[in-house]
Amino acid sequence: MASHDPGAPGPLRLLVCGPAAGTDLGLPFSAADGRPLAVVDLRGHEDFGALALTAARCDAAVAVTDADHGLDDSLRRTLEVVRLAGLRQLQLLVDGEPSAGLSEKFAEMSGALDFDASSSTASARDASAGLGTWLSGLSSIDPAADGPLRFVVSQTPSPEMMSGLVLLGAARTGDRIASVETGRASAIAAVEADGRDRARAVAGETVTLRLEGSVGAVAGDVLAAAGDRPETCDQFAADLLWLGPEPLLPGRAYRIEIGTRQVAGSVTRIKHRIAGPGAPPVAAGTLRAGDRGRVNLSLAQPVAFEPFRRNRALGTLAVVDAQSGRATGVGTIDFALRRAANIHRQAVDVSKAARAAAKAQRPALLWFTGLSGAGKSTIANLVEKRLFALGHHTYLLDGDNVRHGLNRDLGFTAADRVENIRRVAETAKLMVDAGLITLASFISPFRAERQLARDLLAEGEFVEVFVDAPLGVVEARDPKGLYAQARAGRIPNFTGIDSPYEAPAAPELHLETHRRSADELADEVVVYLDRAGFLDAGDR
């Protein structure tokens, strides 16, 4: 990037995207008005979450395609994500000779997505000239230097030094700022860039702030103008574009990324599906790939955010699959949900550690998972009997038993299975907080829901026990006659027959019930708990 007058507007932040990667675009270092270009090249990038979060920090986009891709579904989905993230200025470059009618087709596509009408096409060989002319028309884009400061910390060289990116507004020497996460405030003693002090830094610039005192911030935190800070919240209403190959299920555990934070969370409700511009909303229980809808989200912990209409960077989110790490949805935050603003956590004097110490044990959740008939309930029951005989305080939650009360309203669809495990996990969390060694015996076929249960607890408190037996073995056992009924079509959505079971990838214990007796395996679980220190009243 060229040197920049510290009193001038910030850099023009340009996103380069699209399926065609590798072409040298010959981008100039600055726009016609002298503003430097800050270019982020994500061509060929298949992570739509990263694309959305990056686009939300940019001012304009260049999409690159070639003769092989043309205006294919991949490009359209890319542009849909870019537009959702708030970009309107778009230039299309084609690597090679544009096909006949491509310009008209692109005009139709960009118009349907509500991009700015100045979008056009050009050959990548003539990119320098075409882009120069286009960039000269973007001088009116405002980097929002007059807005309240929003600064994302990327590094903390010392407690008083914060390196990172100015998302919004300007950072000036003498300004008072505060960490959104810690609430602590200080004044900016100096603004540094490229080893030199500056009077200020504006949106799009990466600088180091030297503070008069520590605000306790760490990488990923947000610094803001002390008198105008973003909120923190753990529940939102959002506009969500679903991209995953599997349908969105309310209650399923995902990772939600907002700004630079990624935390556990889920979509708690799909309010409706958005059918299209001007069309009335459509009631929906799920979203499939390409669907867009209004949803409510719940996170495991509060994060700094702002409504998208005020701050694109802190108002754009990605929904990430907890297992693959790939984004399955992108969206924008409408507002925080404050359904219970008068409800606060009540502090209590007796802690989980105190309850556990009184019981001479460490609390834990043993999660027995496996196919129906594998032996989960049998082994869990034997383990509890052994622990009880040793004087330990336990409780067993069994899949069949909870459906007679707590979960009697749930069936066996994928959505109901997700909600079944969510309720059980929250109940088990309370029992662990009471200091109990809790045993949960559930088929729990989906890895994401088992991960949700793990994420609810402190590190080391969740013990996944895979009770394993081949499908042929459990069908032969079939103590309740369920497999026979499922094969006959009388029980739909039966795990292992017409509904999948996702085996644990790395369970703490793997018990093969077709190779060893239930008594032997129960002993193995108790030995594990003893060696791991759960049965010891000593140091915790």
Secondary structure, DSSP 8 states (H G I E B T S, - for coil): -----TTS---EEEEEESS---------SB-TTS-BEEEEE-TT---HHHHHHHHTT-SEEEEEEETTTTT-HHHHHHHHHHHHTT---EEEEEES---TTHHHHHHHHHHHTT--TT--EEEGGGHHHHHHHHHHTTTT----TTS--EEEEEEEEETTEEEEEEEESEEETT-EEEETTT--EEEEEEEEETTEEESEEETT-EEEEEESS-----TT-EEEETTS--EEEEEEEEEEEE--SS-B-TT--EEEEETTEEEEEEEEEEEEE--STT---B--S-B-TT-EEEEEEEEEEEEEE--TTT-HHHHEEEEE-TTT--EEEEEEEEEE--TTTT------SS-HHHHHHHTTS--EEEEEE--TTSSHHHHHHHHHHHHHHTT--EEEEEHHHHTTTTTTT--SSHHHHHHHHHHHHHHHHHHHHTT-EEEEE-----HHHHHHHHHHS-TT-EEEEEEE--HHHHHHH-TTSHHHHHHTTSS-S-BTTTB-----SS-SEEEETTTS-HHHHHHHHHHHHHHTTTT--S--
